[in-house]
């Protein structure tokens, strides 16, 4: 008979799988990463409440960064708006994501505020968000 897995361990495992899947996906991009779900949100909320280990805080932070990166990765707008135009949906989206990331960084628990891994995830997420602003929709080139 298999040992019974504790609910916190299950939640932690789900958060870890969510965190690891995008890293595998970004390489070959042969599989779709897991999507953020209500259940995953509940798992994160419970891990926050229980505060079992310092590593839970880091896992939660990493999962939240990946949630933002996932939104950025799957954001696509077939817009012909000019680059730099504040009404360009990409610019509004990027600003919203950067604001979310900034709030997330401001709300880091004290134990993570100088953690190099946590800061690396913040910086990496920031670069990915800004990269979305640089992406230009493909326009058919004239053959004339």
N, C-alpha and C positions, 0 to 999 in steps of 0.2 A: 504494500500500500504506500503510495507516494505521500511524503510529508505535506501537511497543509501549509500553503503559502499565506502569510499574513497580508491583510488588505493594504497596508502601507507599502509592503514590498511589491505588490502587484501594481500599485499606482506609480511607484518609482520606476518599475520596469517599463511601464507604458510610456512614461516621460522619456526614458532613455531611448526606447525604440524610436519615438518621434524625433528626438535629437539626432540620432545616428542615421536615420533613413535619408535625410536630405544630403548628408555628406556622401553617401554612396551614390545617390541620384545625380549630384552635380558632376561627378566624374564622367561616366559613360552616358548619362541621361537616358538610360534604357528602361528605367522604371519610374513611375510616378511616386513622389514622396507622399507620406501620410499627410492627411489634412487635419487641421485643428478641429476638434469636435467638442461638444458640450461635456462629454465624459472626460476628455483630456483636461478640460478646464476645471472640472470637479477634482480630478486627481491632483492638479497643481494647487488648487485652493486647500485641499486637505494636507498636502505636504507642507504648505506654508503654515497652516495652523499647528501641525504637530511638531515642527522644528526639531526633528530627531538629530540631524547632523548638519555640520557646516556644508558638507557636500550637497545636501538637498537644496540649499540656497543657490549654489552654483548651477546645479542641474536645472532648477526652475528658471534661472536667468538665461541659461543657454537655450532652453526650450522657447522662452519668450522671444529671444533674438531670432531664432529660426522661424518662429511664427511670423515675424515682421518680414524676414527674407522671403518666406514662402509667398506672402502677399505681393511683394515686389516682383518676384519671379513670374508670378501668374498674372500680373497686371499688364494688360495690353489694350491700347487704345488706337483705333484706326483713325487718327486725327491728322489733319493737315495743318494744324495750328503752327504758327511760326515759333521757332526756338526762342526762348526768352520771354515770350508773351505770357503775362501772368494769368491769362484766361486759359492757357493750354492745360488740359486736364492732367497731363503728366506732371507739370510743375506743381499744381495743387496737391496731387497725390504724393509727390516727393516731399513737399513741405509738411503734409500731415504725418507721413511716416517718420520724418526727422523729428517732429515734435513728440511723437510717441516714444521714440528712442531716447530723446532727451529726458522726458519724464521718467522713463524706466531707469536711466542712469542716475537721476537725482534721488530716486527712491530705493537705490541699492542698499541692502543692509550694511551696516558698518563693516562687517567682516569681509565684504566683497569690494568695498570702495577702493582698495589698493591691490586687489587680487589681479595679477597679470592676465590670467585666463579670462576672467570676467571682462576686463578692459579690452582685451583682444577681441572678444565677441562684439563688444560695443563698436569698436573701430571698424571691424570687418563689416558689420551690418550697415554702418554709416557709408562705407565705400560702395556697397551693393545698392543702397538706396540712391546715392548720387549717380551711380552708373545708369540707373533707370532714366534719369533726367537727360543723359547724353544720348540715349537711344533715339534714333530718328526712324520714323516709319519708312518702309521701302516705297519708293515711287518709281513707276515705270519710266525708264529713260527713253527719250525720243531717239529714234534711229535716223533722224534727219541730219 
